[in-house]
Amino acid sequence: MITLKEQFGHTSKVTSAHMSALFELPRPTNQTSSLRSFYNNMETNIRALEALGKSQDSFGDLLVPIIMKKNK
């Protein structure tokens, strides 16, 4: 299985794409399915960042404002 890193070699672009995806997540509604989708999308992008070797220490502080902004 070829990873994105191996195929494209631009880890900074892939990292940027995952960070952008986190910022652009649609605001969830109070419906369970919407909250679950929001969580799953966040989890997918976070795991992808970790797979690229990014630690939560390097991006974790950015997640709090993202989540709080979606709550307004």
C-alpha positions in Angstrom: 0.0 0.0 0.0 1.4 3.4 -1.0 1.0 6.2 1.4 0.3 9.8 0.3 3.7 10.7 1.7 5.4 8.1 -0.6 3.3 8.9 -3.6 3.5 12.7 -3.5 6.4 13.4 -1.1 5.0 16.7 0.0 4.1 16.1 3.6 3.8 19.8 4.3 1.0 20.0 1.7 -0.7 17.0 3.1 -0.4 18.4 6.6 -1.8 21.7 5.4 -4.8 19.9 3.8 -5.7 18.1 7.0 -5.4 21.3 9.0 -7.6 23.1 6.5 -10.1 20.3 6.7 -10.3 20.8 10.5 -10.8 24.5 10.1 -13.5 24.0 7.5 -15.5 21.4 9.3 -19.2 22.4 9.1 -20.8 23.4 12.4 -22.7 20.4 13.9 -26.3 20.6 14.8 -27.8 19.2 18.0 -28.7 16.0 16.1 -26.8 12.9 17.1 -25.8 12.1 13.5 -24.4 15.6 13.0 -22.4 15.4 16.2 -21.1 12.0 15.3 -20.1 13.1 11.8 -18.3 16.1 13.2 -16.4 13.9 15.7 -15.6 11.3 13.1 -14.2 13.9 10.7 -12.1 15.5 13.4 -10.8 12.2 14.5 -9.9 11.2 10.9 -7.9 14.3 10.3 -6.2 14.2 13.7 -5.2 10.5 13.1 -3.9 11.4 9.7 -1.7 14.2 11.2 -0.4 11.8 13.7 0.4 9.3 10.9 2.4 12.0 9.3 4.5 12.3 12.4 2.8 15.4 13.8 2.3 15.2 17.6 -0.7 16.6 19.3 1.7 19.0 21.0 2.3 20.7 17.7 -1.4 21.1 16.7 -3.5 20.4 19.8 -3.7 24.0 21.0 -5.3 24.9 17.7 -8.1 22.4 18.1 -9.7 24.1 21.1 -10.5 27.4 19.3 -11.8 25.4 16.3 -14.2 23.4 18.4 -15.2 26.5 20.5 -15.9 28.5 17.3 -18.2 25.7 16.0 -20.2 25.8 19.2 -21.3 29.4 18.8 
